[in-house]
Amino acid sequence: MKLIKQVSLYYQEGTSDKVYEIDLLQTGQDYVVNFRYGKRGSTLKEGTKTIFPVVLSEAEKVFDSLEQEKRKKGYVAVGEAMGLVSESSSDSVRKPSKKEKLILKYLKAALAGEEPENWRISRIIWRAAELKITEAVPSILKLADEEDDFNLYSVVWALGRMKAEKGLSFLKELISDHRTAEHVAELAKDALLELSTDKDREILLETYIKSLPDNFYQPIANNYYQELEKQIEEFLFNLQTTSNQYIVTLYRLSRYNHRVRKIFLEVLPKIPFKPNYFKHIRKVFKAAEMLEDYEVFGILAKEIERQNPSYGSFSAKTKDYLSRRVFRSLRRSGNDQSESYTELATGILLAFSDAVDNSAPFENTRYISNYNEQTRRYSYDTVVSHYDSYARFKSFYYILYANSSRYELADIAWKCIPPYLPGATAPEQREEAFPSLWNRSPEQVIKLLKETKARRVQEFALKVFNANSSFESELSKEDVIAFLNAFFSETQQLGLTLVRKIFNPRDPDKNLLLAVLQSRLNEAREQGYQWISADRLNLLSDTNFVADLIKINNPDTHLWLRGLLTGNAFQKEEADVIIARLISWLVQRADLEDQTEYYDLVTDTLVIAFQENLKYISLSVITELLNHKSVTLHELAGKILIKHEIKPEELPEDLLLTLLSSQEEGPRTLGIQLLSKFPLDILLEKKNLLVSFCLSPLQDVRNAVKPLIARVNGAYPDFGKDLIRLFVPAFTLKESYEGLHEDLLSLLTSELKDNLQILDKDQTLQLLNARYRTAQKLGAFVLLNYIDKEGLTIPEVVKLADNPLEEVRMLAWNWYSEHLQLVKADKNDSIRITDSEWKDTKAFAFDYFRKQCNEDDWTVEILVSICDSIQEDVQAFGREMITRCFKTEQGQEYLLKLSQHPDTKIQLFTTTYLEVFAKDNLEVISSLQLYFLTILSQVNKGKAAKARVLEFLRKEALKSEEAAQLIVEIFNRISASVAITEKAACIQALREIQKAYPQVGSATVVNQYPDYIRN
């Protein structure tokens, strides 16, 4: 393009210093009018007034109209007004305002030793910096007072704020002087870094990088920014180190390294304002304020209001002071009509997000007392104040609602003005502070619309945009595209409206097409689908455009795109170019692991749309993908190999092993899919590989190999039998990896179930008796399906009835029911089922023997053996059966056998036989001595049994001297140790025996005492 005409216009008022450049350019036979605008000295934003080229006469009209429009707003050319000396001069001479003249007058007076009575010099310097009175810099430097830290701090702040290069030497001296207060020196370092030349700044930055902990230095030095982010998170939130100066250093680096800045901005809102952190955060806050870094300043301004105060540096007093400082900065810059107001406000507003900061509305109830002098009583009025969402963020509300009829500032927050209540319809008129400044700040309003994630901010910005029709002319194509991708649908809709205005279907702008397809707004995507479909052949002939289409990050668009691309007949050369470009682009991505879902969309679409062409891709390209560290690229390589013309079994083995040995599930699954395409005879040769997959520590591998095992086993049954013999012993051992036994069990009982017939009864019972449940399940499966139940012995069935698996126990119960005669024939073994640990088995056994066996089926030994159990319910069943099947001739045998039982309940049960089967029988009584001694020696138990035995022995001892001699020996042995409650009965019995048989020796001595007579 050829430049035909150009004009440069400038606008200066207060601290505002803007430039607007207009170009008339020839392009072919036609002409276009472009413009650039922004702050003087900054990178200018670009736009065009002629979306499509026009003839010269029309272009000149557009050029002249735009120039006149800007001149009406106060813009002038060089030399026309405002006294600018040079277009590029950073120290342009201008006419100071009355306020600035007053500041300069005070500074001049201070140099003469006449300090204003009510305004400290440091405050004057600070105010000069706020107004950016660059003419004051020489005076400020002369007024620097080494004895006054606040004075020095103000001087440094002024030099940094005004970017006064004349102060470089002063800053260097201040930093090198060890007497300089730390907070002054730190701020001076930030100012020096900002004012230094590029070369000097590079040296300073390198020094700061080397001062960082090694965990930060190495990632920055080697451009490993993902690792840097991990290390910062580790230091801040896990290690919680006491020394955190690196926060300040990272901020300094972030101003000149966009990768560090992105990480810093993400981490900054997460840092708690605790003592070890806040003193460094405060330094960042002050530096950001000085350097007008409103993005960082806005984040910290929000956090100051959001975070709760604590003991130490971020006290309630500090929180209140800093909150008021932010509020004051807003109000003062607005009152100064400074363009920095909207920049500051934008930084604060963009720090807010509905997902993080939006609070629910709340209310506060107060009771106001009223005294009635006539009644001499108090009455009370209830006053309810309502507060809307975000109400506690005072600066946020000040920016948006300072002129609102529905909110007013109260002590704790901005409250609703009655009758307005939270949730009610907002007024149509604008409510923000300093609306005239916003009317002059299209770039800030556009920035808010593009970036905000707070609904209130979006509504405000949209109101301002709609109220200023000229803002539309300030939009660049990039702004319109950003609108399409904005967070809120209303902004997206605005973007679509603007796109429809500028899009020319006859000469489609491919960037706009890509933008509408990328948008989250369904209507925008549908519009894009229509535009592309209408010009499909032309657009898809551009390989760059097709590659860019596939790079779009929108799932819905990819679904549509796959249909579009698969229906288009690409030439081989075109397809190869597209594939090569996309693979090259993917390989160069640094964020593959951070956005796996996005890159999976891209690779899936690539494979689906160009699967025929991918068949012939070079194996060297696939090898390059597999050698990359990205899992996404490994998966792409696997997807290509599955479609490749080379048979899987003919592929280089290292490619397959790379996929199969991956640490991620996706590549491994693809590797197994490739393996499944091998002929069965080759798979059989890879038996060891398949076995290793079955025993893999990774569950997805173990599950993925099952279909392969089934296929090989279907063709080669001996293969399955070998696996059975190999895997079954593993069930009796502790599993190497969690879930391994369950997966092997699934394999053996599904894909290899027919091969389990090779297991015999002994192997099956061994599995059932193993300690691991999976082994028991496998044994149960084999037992139920393949083992002949007729070959089971009664001891084996008894063991089955005690198995943890209910289905196995039920099998044992059924076996008992079906083999009654065998059970009766071997009652010594079969009765052991009653002593099971499982209640259901015992319940079955008790019911079974009650119903199936009569008194002739039982022997004393069997019934007593039931009572020998340590389980109370089994003992009770034994006593029940003895009672039911009792025969008198067996009474003495029951007595003697049961007397040996240690349980107190059986001992009590046995006492019922004494009167019948031991009475008048010294031989039986003698054989029961141990039984008597056991009962009578018990402490705090068996009271009833003791009473019965004592009474029985007493009566038997009085029947004969021989019996008395035998029983006295028993009493003598237990009289010293018997409990006090039985001792009296024992002594009484001994006295009676001694009285009846004086010649029988007794441990009891009877002393006669005279009767006591009270006088």
Steps between C-alpha positions, in 0.01 A plus 500: 500500500615856420461784751311789339432723800555489877411716798611469863274656762560544871283558805630629834298597805611455858689170505344384176745480207361312198583467134274421200653431157303471173637352174358513145650206308477377143439128450488404135243718323315589823577663834460434875504720810674353808557647844714448810442635851611475861719662765805684375804277518299176526421241232210644302188301422409471133171505310346585167211719390465321165443129541494476120713720268320799346569753226726796577227761534313293756820418687586870525154571643551231764850636579379861535195400702707300748752785536223754567334267751821478700567873479156566647600290798803719561767325294748728322791457265859583587555871555135598498455526876623382837853608419646161416867531405543163338276215395726242661626694800419339836561835677256705292440849629136574571300764676444394861153518649418721800533199730839414354617860525412494870704181555798650316467816708508300824806306384677820406417645841627185672832534318518850642439360848134603520313177568118537501362495852232232449653295218815300546759502224468122459128537433560771244752277321251212504228723357731623225561139401128421497446791261813400306649849505826406328620861531521438875761222477808726545345664804399165646854367471635809679246458779605144581579480873722212609388545860133458419400150383152607400646783294737260324218254445288774338788608276559141383127450442485823298796405282353158431149630435620770257765272346753775555828385349670798662469316830704193399818609676309594811330158511830313458662697782201442723506123442876472559484702825471252789332767712195505275192351666400162357156608376653801323777292341254235380279760332810660349594166344161481331536856370856440381396187311226698325720798406811312390601457139428163341861393540524601866160348571612171353796495740274580797250230403776242472613594851147457632460163328820373661379616842200268482495159670653236275156340459392819318830594334542180302151496340529869400853459368390200293154631402321219690207712609270210588760388751532857628127513569516171692794620708332831586187315611719263704687784675191707570244242605683184604842596635368836629852634538569783744710699253293605200693788342473303176141633472636851440768370264248304297288813468797697367572227245133477406499855365745401227431128449145420388533129590598586858227763511231254402604267783534787746152634424351154552677446833466851643129479602567171680769633734367539856572828674683331785806655670758306298333605176332836551807715551615392153153538353494855636822578313343370180189709567703820541715429195195426284339824616811700417551337159130519414491124458126500550458132418703396805379797705138407424550140615655611827238773551233232480689261727546772761122524529437128463746345743438504872741693722726308737749565774823647374564705188152470343306625799150645489657845515727426204214353301291811563787735411581325172132475404462874554820562307362319194170686537682832529715428193187433298322812616802726463592387149136534401474850644821588314326388180802278439485229237677280755167483687342269243821299477507458878129422512536247219782324684285471813184390318681230300630346823147388585334180388151376577631148551735612780379830644123518456339495844134445579287803594452545874314725740569673829230567760517790748259606775451873565350609832255793531414652837145636552506766770125485551480125556855484634558187300728388221384372164727326252520526122656222295728617220614239247782591265548290187835438337544365148766263368856639506381770744799459733742598222486876545731605217323265261166660580644852492618450143170350383238673717630832639214679318242228556150559631485149642822472708672718759815454705440392861743405776546135413410496131293661226135456594182512295302824500131423562285397329766318295569141608764253381391327182272781384531636146797734454433850364579569137702814573869484575610498865880505498735758645649752256300402190670769290835326550354170382357679195858593411641151563380266228807278536423432868132431436592265217753327726233446766259350249768266369641379829259532791353195672278702732141555390470845661812621320375365167165674539673828585744481207224412256296801616797731440576344162139532384486862623800594285438420135849626412654212696414265217742685274777439755464124470762297321426167340681335789262672743198366313648151506565535873133597548399173335710311752403707803364341817146638481253421225388864469854599401521203266173614341644850458802344332280304262304814410824680419634206300186492290553868422854460374501147351495488120393158365651589160840552657481306827732598783628166621600631840141605560379158388735330742383733776129427458569126493704534819226695681297342778192672357300243309352763265850617407616148419190434292568820306855383439379158383273675246771730368750217458251258346402766248861535384632156593708418193678835500571503872611139534747543216707710742707248695598758760136576567411131530783448748379801699146360497624181662683704765171651623425424865127429494350148523182591311697652215718189478193278466380714210850529357552123481196467280612791282854373450417134444253608231764700315731339243845632586783447258778283642741793493252722685431235764871437552565872551215530752617192694861621502403845623284367779755247619774765493275736694418235758863406553584863575221550756627564854162449669407157369471353848296793633226486236467132418128523421565769240785318331304176504232683299763609249661158460167319481379731224829462317479121510130489404526751217824370347509133596560391142802728469637404842533141379810598308669732743869432555594286799772755578226756569324252729830431675546874555154517657578208732832653600322817611424528872133578437241230561273674248755443225550140608127447461507664159779264397295204620190618312706537181657154540155342534405653163841442338548291185775299667360197680538523879709183518742650246551823692836556676465340842637808679200708383256253650696463822514879542120511499458191717750619762354851526418633846165631370186302423428647156820389321492159674144437382598589145799270524276211604261583215794466263596173662145372454542535126784245501422157345420239765807289432726802561307590813555144623873551457471809719357300790747645750406853395130424546569345840689813605196707405277276712729563797558869425482747791265708282134400509418640156768276347370195684148568376603591146686173443199279583349501149841399362521212744151385401586508129818298538335256740211446255745383238753333728333349815832378636603865523219560749587188700858619532378831633275320753795301629708818515248731667317275752794475746517881505164510679647340811764777524463863596422708191783716369270784397161605623225347287727245330322195647156638410605557139657152476182354650295678234730368227491141624124489562402663170752483214665179633209341690486183288866433574436488875385141463863393527494583873432192720317481830809542716608816315149637526478433875841658545368816334187494716708471813744776398517820703418730209142556393579504128650150536185389680285648221701315237471177698126553536463552123685176425317308774157608384567444132750218456556290816300179553316552830463123552873477549498723805563351843313606813802679654538690171133597499523609867787724398294639210216579740742727687616687187466883492309481171127444548461316170757244619328459835166448325658228287608324821147526644352353184753218510392415856136501397568269208727257691315427824612138526867595456458765767346251743763244424779737596343708772835553677617712205169628375403648840795738472293719268318626812819665622525737200594866538211600272157551655315388188691172490432437870133581452486250214686235699284536813181479296636212291593277795182580691288385208708225341634312806312326783623389844629168364734679262698656782766373736611654826840577353352691203258702710767582758734601217245758391508645852879511481477797260611839635204668329205557734231442236661166406520400868135591539417282198702216658312528831174510305584179314617322819172588665298383197695178453569417866484137612511410868760230454732762353454746788810406695710514182362846419575608857860388490572637152324833543666554838828549319371804307649837612201714402281613793178446307590137428611460862161625618328273247701206644382566857151385398638146472654486851188407699415218263829355384747580784278463805611227745786408261835567663686378194331757275538772764869419526544524122326839505739658754673715239160616370393598856825680570479689166148625568558594864830679425351736242488868594195714426335248269308174504300595811212263428735211420693563823183496708387171342838334549532618865154373583561170323833442680357598838220247475725224369760560777241449773404156360818312601834551663677388183312759296564760771874430485504543121293817497679662798822482298327695222369760747839529672668575163265778403404647840790746506451631147124476455316828457344657810149430373564123487737483799216510753324206334828311482571557873144408590535175307832421671347564846213268421741230377723543808202478726381185327845344469737652762774260404520641146780753475396853414675829448225662698559576872193580709562729799235545769453852637285598801193700423557872520280671758471877493504662843 
